[in-house]
Amino acid sequence: MLALVLAMGVTNAQENKKQTFELGCNIGMTTFSNYSALSLFPDATDSYTTWSEAVHVGIRRGNTLLGLQVQYAVFNTSALAVNEGCMWGDFSLMGRRYINVGGNWETFMGLKFGLSVMTNGFEYLNEDYSRTRLGLTSEFEIGLNYRFDDDNYIGLRAAFNVLGSHFKKDLDLPTGLAENDKWMFGGYSLMMQYGFSF
């Protein structure tokens, strides 16, 4: 991430382009490839796909964007006996480089690195419980946009989670429940996006 930021800084120093703010919204499907790590309980499920949304805001100078992205997903796990649900949030710094490919089309690639917050709720012996686990996440993204003008675009985005992990391994579950020993997760997202500059 540091190397990308430095490279973008050098590129920006060579470009004499206007600076704008960019706001983008994404919606699509996220597949968690090590799904069992999302649950508080042991789970043999290999992967899980759910709806996910993301919003980013940043400063764009020429073809380089530096900003912040928030992504989240809400879903139920396979622990049906305790009615477990999960809310995952990802709060990341991001860097993105746009490349004009002709006409109104542009491609982009980027990296992000940040904090993962996963809150699981479940029911056990007629009581409600929740546990929150913090962790790290990083992602590589590529995509294709169609620009209506200098200020508006729509596009497709593919992102690949290359590092996802929880810090906390001792879940302190109620007596009688076995805890999950998995702490690494990964996956990928395929999303439609809309963005505008201001």
Solvent accessible surface area in square Angstrom, and as a share of the most:
residue,aa,sasa,rsa
1,M,69,0.31
2,L,129,0.64
3,A,78,0.60
4,L,40,0.20
5,V,55,0.31
6,L,111,0.55
7,A,56,0.44
8,M,5,0.02
9,G,37,0.36
10,V,90,0.52
11,T,36,0.21
12,N,25,0.13
13,A,89,0.69
14,Q,146,0.65
15,E,29,0.13
16,N,145,0.75
17,K,107,0.45
18,K,138,0.59
19,Q,105,0.47
20,T,29,0.17
21,F,98,0.41
22,E,0,0.00
23,L,51,0.25
24,G,1,0.01
25,C,60,0.36
26,N,5,0.03
27,I,89,0.45
28,G,8,0.08
29,M,70,0.31
30,T,7,0.04
31,T,16,0.09
32,F,4,0.02
33,S,63,0.40
34,N,55,0.28
35,Y,1,0.00
36,S,6,0.04
37,A,0,0.00
38,L,0,0.00
39,S,1,0.01
40,L,0,0.00
41,F,17,0.07
42,P,88,0.55
43,D,31,0.16
44,A,102,0.79
45,T,49,0.29
46,D,115,0.60
47,S,56,0.36
48,Y,69,0.26
49,T,66,0.39
50,T,15,0.09
51,W,153,0.54
52,S,0,0.00
53,E,45,0.20
54,A,1,0.01
55,V,67,0.39
56,H,1,0.00
57,V,65,0.37
58,G,7,0.07
59,I,74,0.38
60,R,24,0.09
61,R,75,0.27
62,G,17,0.16
63,N,47,0.24
64,T,2,0.01
65,L,0,0.00
66,L,67,0.34
67,G,15,0.14
68,L,99,0.49
69,Q,2,0.01
70,V,61,0.35
71,Q,0,0.00
72,Y,97,0.37
73,A,1,0.01
74,V,95,0.55
75,F,13,0.05
76,N,86,0.44
77,T,6,0.04
78,S,57,0.37
79,A,20,0.16
80,L,144,0.72
81,A,107,0.83
82,V,16,0.09
83,N,85,0.44
84,E,2,0.01
85,G,22,0.21
86,C,5,0.03
87,M,111,0.49
88,W,3,0.01
89,G,9,0.09
90,D,1,0.01
91,F,100,0.42
92,S,5,0.03
93,L,107,0.53
94,M,6,0.03
95,G,0,0.00
96,R,0,0.00
97,R,65,0.24
98,Y,2,0.01
99,I,78,0.39
100,N,105,0.54
101,V,82,0.47
102,G,41,0.39
103,G,71,0.68
104,N,66,0.34
105,W,116,0.41
106,E,8,0.04
107,T,42,0.24
108,F,4,0.02
109,M,93,0.41
110,G,3,0.03
111,L,59,0.30
112,K,10,0.04
113,F,81,0.34
114,G,13,0.13
115,L,70,0.35
116,S,0,0.00
117,V,38,0.22
118,M,0,0.00
119,T,41,0.24
120,N,0,0.00
121,G,27,0.26
122,F,5,0.02
123,E,83,0.37
124,Y,45,0.17
125,L,140,0.70
126,N,159,0.81
127,E,102,0.46
128,D,118,0.61
129,Y,59,0.23
130,S,68,0.44
131,R,55,0.20
132,T,72,0.42
133,R,5,0.02
134,L,82,0.41
135,G,0,0.00
136,L,58,0.29
137,T,1,0.00
138,S,15,0.10
139,E,7,0.03
140,F,76,0.31
141,E,8,0.03
142,I,74,0.38
143,G,15,0.15
144,L,74,0.37
145,N,0,0.00
146,Y,70,0.27
147,R,33,0.12
148,F,110,0.46
149,D,75,0.39
150,D,107,0.56
151,D,63,0.33
152,N,40,0.20
153,Y,1,0.00
154,I,81,0.41
155,G,12,0.12
156,L,111,0.55
157,R,4,0.02
158,A,18,0.14
159,A,0,0.00
160,F,82,0.34
161,N,21,0.11
162,V,102,0.59
163,L,63,0.31
164,G,0,0.00
165,S,9,0.06
166,H,5,0.02
167,F,114,0.47
168,K,96,0.41
169,K,120,0.51
170,D,99,0.51
171,L,4,0.02
172,D,104,0.54
173,L,24,0.12
174,P,23,0.15
175,T,136,0.79
176,G,68,0.65
177,L,39,0.20
178,A,67,0.52
179,E,69,0.31
180,N,8,0.04
181,D,119,0.62
182,K,103,0.44
183,W,102,0.36
184,M,76,0.34
185,F,7,0.03
186,G,13,0.12
187,G,12,0.12
188,Y,92,0.35
189,S,2,0.01
190,L,104,0.52
191,M,6,0.03
192,M,127,0.57
193,Q,8,0.03
194,Y,90,0.34
195,G,0,0.00
196,F,67,0.28
197,S,12,0.08
198,F,132,0.55
